[in-house]
Amino acid sequence: MRDPEIRAELHRRLRLRHCDDPDVRIVDEMSVLAGECRIDVALINGRLEGFEIKSESDSLSRLPRQAVAYGQVFDRLTMICAERHLESALALLPGWWGVEVAETREAGTRIVRKRPARANPEVDPQAVAKLLWRSEALAVLEARNEARGMRSKPRRALWSTLAKTTPRRELRLLVRETLRARRGWLVAD
């Protein structure tokens, strides 16, 4: 079981599940924490969901670091793995992460839920703000009348100001709306 087969089945499932929602974006290899790492697939709609794929040939050596990074940003997270990784994934990942297994069947790849994803209790506003490009962060600050003296500041200052001046719920909504509207990245839909 390789990544392309798992990814194709995940995309098929996500499109089927969200076919009536024109605002859904499915993004492959989305950068997290200003490029520190990338999640395999992100679903952006009323919440931000991440999916990490670990195929038969993958190692779980990076998973603890990835789990910490992704846990700062995503509202829900799910790992989709080959059967050989199941026990380790269940042991390594926080209980709120969903865990699913990719299986090869005659009819193709099938993904089976082993543990459902639940709401992330620890989303970090600063990490969420880092999902925005500099120009996007500045535009959000301008729309909120918070951009005074910020136009020449580096992006980390913009992210920090956004995280400090915007209520968490509003920040998460603004970031999701900005990401859904973003052009110029590879989107699977």
TAVEN-V952563 format. One record per residue. RES is the residue in one small letter. OMEGA is omega in whole degrees, 0 to 359 (* if undefined). D_LAST is the distance of its C-alpha to the last C-alpha in whole Angstrom. Layout:
# TAVEN-V952563
[[RES	OMEGA	D_LAST] [RES	OMEGA	D_LAST]]
This chain:
# TAVEN-V952563
[[m	182	23] [r	180	21] [d	183	18] [p	179	16] [e	179	17] [i	181	17] [r	180	13] [a	179	12] [e	177	14] [l	179	12] [h	180	9] [r	180	10] [r	181	12] [l	179	10] [r	179	8] [l	182	12] [r	186	13] [h	186	11] [c	181	11] [d	183	13] [d	182	12] [p	183	10] [d	180	11] [v	173	9] [r	174	7] [i	186	6] [v	175	8] [d	173	10] [e	180	14] [m	180	14] [s	180	17] [v	180	20] [l	177	23] [a	175	23] [g	180	22] [e	176	25] [c	181	22] [r	175	18] [i	185	17] [d	181	15] [v	175	12] [a	174	12] [l	182	10] [i	174	11] [n	179	13] [g	173	17] [r	180	17] [l	181	16] [e	179	15] [g	180	16] [f	177	16] [e	183	18] [i	174	19] [k	182	22] [s	180	23] [e	185	26] [s	181	27] [d	174	26] [s	176	28] [l	185	28] [s	181	30] [r	187	28] [l	179	27] [p	179	29] [r	178	29] [q	181	25] [a	178	26] [v	181	28] [a	182	25] [y	180	22] [g	177	25] [q	192	25] [v	192	22] [f	178	20] [d	177	21] [r	179	20] [l	177	20] [t	172	20] [m	175	21] [i	188	20] [c	171	23] [a	182	25] [e	184	28] [r	181	30] [h	190	29] [l	184	29] [e	179	32] [s	180	32] [a	179	29] [l	180	30] [a	185	33] [l	189	31] [l	175	29] [p	184	30] [g	180	30] [w	176	27] [w	170	25] [g	177	23] [v	179	24] [e	181	22] [v	176	24] [a	181	22] [e	175	24] [t	178	25] [r	178	26] [e	182	27] [a	180	24] [g	181	21] [t	177	20] [r	178	21] [i	185	20] [v	180	23] [r	176	24] [k	177	27] [r	181	27] [p	176	24] [a	176	23] [r	181	25] [a	177	25] [n	181	25] [p	190	29] [e	178	29] [v	183	26] [d	182	28] [p	179	27] [q	179	28] [a	178	25] [v	179	23] [a	180	24] [k	175	23] [l	183	20] [l	170	20] [w	182	21] [r	182	24] [s	179	24] [e	179	22] [a	178	24] [l	179	27] [a	178	25] [v	178	25] [l	178	29] [e	180	30] [a	180	28] [r	183	30] [n	180	33] [e	189	33] [a	182	33] [r	180	37] [g	185	38] [m	188	34] [r	181	33] [s	182	35] [k	176	34] [p	185	32] [r	181	28] [r	177	30] [a	177	32] [l	179	30] [w	181	28] [s	179	31] [t	177	32] [l	183	29] [a	182	30] [k	188	33] [t	184	33] [t	176	30] [p	185	30] [r	183	28] [r	179	26] [e	179	26] [l	181	25] [r	177	22] [l	180	21] [l	180	21] [v	179	19] [r	179	16] [e	180	16] [t	180	17] [l	178	14] [r	182	11] [a	185	13] [r	172	13] [r	175	12] [g	171	13] [w	181	12] [l	181	9] [v	184	6] [a	183	4] [d	*	0]]
